[in-house]
Amino acid sequence: MPLLFKCVECGEYTLEERRCPRCGGAVRNPHPAKYSPLDKYGAYRRAAKKRARASDAVENRQSSLKGQRRPM
C-alpha cells in the first residue's frame, strides 16, 4: 500500500516519496508517530515540555510586572 506524503512548501498531498510534483518542495509523512507505553524518549520530551512551560510562565510574569508600580 503506498504511503501518503505532504509537501512542506505548498501543503499539497502526494504519493511521491522524494519531491512534490506541483512545486518541487520537500515532502514529509503527515501522520504522527505511533504511541508506545515503552517510549524510550518520553522522559526527555516531558522534561523539555516542563522546562518550556516554566520559562513561558517566568516571561509572562516579568512582562506583567513591567507595567506595575511598586508600592512605597
C-alpha positions as a LaTeX table, in Angstrom:
\begin{tabular}{lrrr}
\hline
Residue & $x$ (\AA) & $y$ (\AA) & $z$ (\AA) \\
\hline
Met1 & 0.00 & 0.00 & 0.00 \\
Pro2 & 1.53 & 3.36 & $-0.99$ \\
Leu3 & 2.11 & 5.94 & 1.72 \\
Leu4 & 0.70 & 9.42 & 1.64 \\
Phe5 & 3.09 & 12.36 & 1.89 \\
Lys6 & 2.55 & 16.10 & 2.39 \\
Cys7 & 4.57 & 18.87 & 0.77 \\
Val8 & 6.32 & 21.15 & 3.26 \\
Glu9 & 6.21 & 24.12 & 0.86 \\
Cys10 & 2.67 & 24.19 & $-0.59$ \\
Gly11 & 0.80 & 21.73 & 1.69 \\
Glu12 & $-0.32$ & 19.52 & $-1.21$ \\
Tyr13 & $-0.73$ & 15.76 & $-0.54$ \\
Thr14 & 1.05 & 13.35 & $-2.89$ \\
Leu15 & 2.17 & 9.75 & $-3.29$ \\
Glu16 & 5.64 & 10.83 & $-4.46$ \\
Glu17 & 8.35 & 10.00 & $-1.92$ \\
Arg18 & 11.05 & 12.47 & $-2.95$ \\
Arg19 & 9.65 & 15.81 & $-4.17$ \\
Cys20 & 6.30 & 17.48 & $-4.61$ \\
Pro21 & 5.17 & 17.14 & $-8.24$ \\
Arg22 & 3.42 & 20.53 & $-8.06$ \\
Cys23 & 6.14 & 22.83 & $-6.65$ \\
Gly24 & 9.22 & 20.61 & $-6.27$ \\
Gly25 & 9.38 & 21.11 & $-2.48$ \\
Ala26 & 10.38 & 18.50 & 0.09 \\
Val27 & 7.73 & 16.08 & 1.35 \\
Arg28 & 7.21 & 14.52 & 4.78 \\
Asn29 & 4.94 & 11.96 & 6.40 \\
Pro30 & 1.83 & 13.80 & 7.68 \\
His31 & 0.95 & 11.17 & 10.29 \\
Pro32 & 2.11 & 11.30 & 13.93 \\
Ala33 & 4.40 & 8.63 & 15.35 \\
Lys34 & 2.75 & 5.54 & 16.85 \\
Tyr35 & 2.11 & 5.62 & 20.58 \\
Ser36 & 4.10 & 3.21 & 22.70 \\
Pro37 & 3.94 & 2.87 & 26.51 \\
Leu38 & 7.59 & 1.77 & 26.34 \\
Asp39 & 8.68 & 5.06 & 24.75 \\
Lys40 & 12.45 & 5.38 & 25.23 \\
Tyr41 & 12.49 & 9.16 & 24.81 \\
Gly42 & 9.25 & 10.04 & 26.61 \\
Ala43 & 11.01 & 11.23 & 29.75 \\
Tyr44 & 13.16 & 13.62 & 27.71 \\
Arg45 & 10.16 & 15.06 & 25.85 \\
Arg46 & 8.19 & 15.54 & 29.09 \\
Ala47 & 11.17 & 17.26 & 30.76 \\
Ala48 & 11.62 & 19.58 & 27.76 \\
Lys49 & 7.91 & 20.42 & 27.79 \\
Lys50 & 8.06 & 21.16 & 31.52 \\
Arg51 & 11.07 & 23.47 & 31.05 \\
Ala52 & 9.34 & 25.28 & 28.19 \\
Arg53 & 6.22 & 25.83 & 30.29 \\
Ala54 & 8.31 & 27.12 & 33.22 \\
Ser55 & 10.22 & 29.59 & 31.04 \\
Asp56 & 6.95 & 30.82 & 29.48 \\
Ala57 & 5.50 & 31.38 & 32.95 \\
Val58 & 8.56 & 33.40 & 34.03 \\
Glu59 & 8.42 & 35.54 & 30.87 \\
Asn60 & 4.68 & 36.17 & 31.33 \\
Arg61 & 5.20 & 37.13 & 34.96 \\
Gln62 & 8.05 & 39.52 & 34.11 \\
Ser63 & 6.09 & 41.19 & 31.32 \\
Ser64 & 3.07 & 41.68 & 33.57 \\
Leu65 & 5.24 & 43.24 & 36.30 \\
Lys66 & 6.85 & 45.78 & 33.96 \\
Gly67 & 3.73 & 47.93 & 33.79 \\
Gln68 & 3.04 & 47.88 & 37.53 \\
Arg69 & 4.33 & 50.42 & 40.01 \\
Arg70 & 5.96 & 49.23 & 43.20 \\
Pro71 & 4.23 & 50.16 & 46.48 \\
Met72 & 6.19 & 52.50 & 48.73 \\
\hline
\end{tabular}
